[in-house]
Amino acid sequence: MRTYILPTTDWAVLLPIILRDAKAGDMLEVHTREMWDLTTQMATDAGRTDLVIRLRDRTAAVVEEQY
């Protein structure tokens, strides 16, 4: 399994390539709600129901790492 990290919508230009090349079970990790919405929509449109799309709140992770 591979993980593709697409933090914000600035990275959306890579989605068509990733959706084409990703293997079943690969994970797409996004860091904003807008990018999650865009990624899930594009994956659905491409028929890629075999990918894992995870929304990860990087702000919370940074706060946790500071303690």
Sequence and secondary structure as in RCSB ss.txt:
>XXXX:A:sequence
MRTYILPTTDWAVLLPIILRDAKAGDMLEVHTREMWDLTTQMATDAGRTDLVIRLRDRTAAVVEEQY
>XXXX:A:secstr
  EEEE SGGGGGGHHHHHHH  TT EEEESSHHHHHHHHHHHHHTT TTSEEEE  HHHHHHHHT 
